[in-house]
């Protein structure tokens, strides 16, 4: 079993930055690709970024590419989401998930699991 815990959210102003962390525990041998997703108020969960646990491959949604960067630090069992130039539309609860259905560069939350509790990001204008 893989366990995930997100942290680092907060209240920021438009244009500012935040870095989210996702700490991985449990059976890390089952970690292949990690995904960042978010759920805006009143909406469904949407893909933000993915990062390969072993090779470090990254991919992003069109709405965040060039602003967000995902990375991993295997020695600390942690993945990060560096968010720059934040916009009010980035306001959401952010989750990390462990990919469980092996689809290359999947953006479907149904392919991920072991969700953490999420961390709230609020961007004011």
C-alpha positions in Angstrom: 0.0 0.0 0.0 1.2 3.5 -0.9 0.3 6.5 1.3 0.5 10.1 0.2 0.4 13.3 2.1 0.3 16.8 0.5 1.4 20.0 2.1 2.5 23.5 1.3 -0.8 25.1 0.3 -1.9 28.6 1.4 -3.3 31.9 0.5 -1.3 34.0 -2.0 -1.8 36.9 -4.3 -2.0 36.8 -8.0 1.5 36.5 -9.5 3.0 35.0 -6.4 4.5 31.5 -6.1 4.0 28.4 -3.9 5.7 25.0 -3.7 3.6 22.0 -2.8 5.1 18.8 -1.5 3.8 15.2 -1.6 5.4 12.8 0.7 5.3 9.1 -0.2 5.3 6.3 2.4 4.5 2.6 2.5 5.4 0.4 -0.4 7.4 2.8 -2.6 8.3 -0.1 -4.9 4.8 0.3 -6.3 5.4 4.0 -7.3 5.8 4.4 -11.1 4.3 7.8 -12.1 3.0 10.4 -9.7 0.4 12.9 -10.7 -0.7 16.3 -9.4 -4.4 17.0 -9.7 -6.7 19.8 -8.4 -10.3 20.3 -7.7 -11.6 23.8 -8.0 -14.7 24.8 -5.9 -17.8 23.1 -7.3 -15.9 21.2 -10.1 -14.4 17.8 -10.7 -10.8 16.8 -10.2 -8.5 17.8 -13.1 -5.0 16.9 -14.1 -2.2 19.4 -13.5 1.1 17.6 -13.9 2.8 14.2 -13.9 6.3 13.2 -12.9 8.0 9.8 -13.4 9.3 8.4 -10.1 12.3 6.7 -11.6 13.1 8.5 -14.8 11.8 12.0 -13.9 9.6 12.4 -17.1 7.3 15.3 -16.7 4.2 16.5 -18.5 1.7 19.2 -17.8 -1.8 20.4 -18.6 -2.0 23.3 -21.1 -3.3 25.6 -18.4 -0.2 25.3 -16.2 2.7 24.5 -18.6 5.3 27.3 -18.5 4.1 28.3 -15.0 4.3 25.0 -13.0 7.2 22.6 -12.6 7.0 19.1 -11.1 10.0 17.3 -9.7 10.9 14.5 -7.4 13.5 13.8 -4.7 13.7 10.1 -4.4 16.0 10.2 -1.4 13.3 12.0 0.5 10.4 10.1 -1.0 8.9 13.4 -2.1 7.5 15.0 -5.2 7.1 18.7 -5.6 5.0 21.1 -7.6 6.5 24.5 -8.0 3.8 27.0 -9.0 4.8 30.4 -10.4 2.8 33.3 -11.6 -0.3 32.0 -9.8 -3.7 33.1 -11.1 -7.1 33.2 -9.3 -8.2 30.3 -11.5 -5.5 28.2 -9.9 -7.6 28.2 -6.7 -8.4 24.6 -5.8 -7.6 21.8 -3.5 -4.4 20.1 -4.8 -3.9 16.4 -4.6 -1.2 14.0 -5.5 -1.9 10.5 -6.7 0.1 7.3 -7.6 -0.6 6.0 -11.1 -2.2 2.6 -10.8 -3.3 2.0 -14.4 -0.3 2.1 -16.7 -1.2 4.6 -19.4 1.6 6.7 -20.8 1.2 10.3 -19.7 -2.3 9.8 -18.5 -4.3 12.8 -17.4 -7.3 10.7 -16.2 -7.7 10.8 -12.4 -9.3 7.3 -12.7 -5.8 6.0 -13.6 -4.5 7.2 -10.2 -5.1 6.3 -6.6 -3.7 6.4 -3.1 -4.9 10.0 -2.9 -3.7 12.1 0.0 -6.0 14.5 2.0 -5.2 17.4 -0.3 -3.8 20.9 0.3 -5.8 24.1 -0.3 -4.4 26.8 -2.5 -6.3 30.1 -2.7 -5.1 32.8 -5.1 -6.6 36.3 -4.6 -6.7 38.9 -7.3 
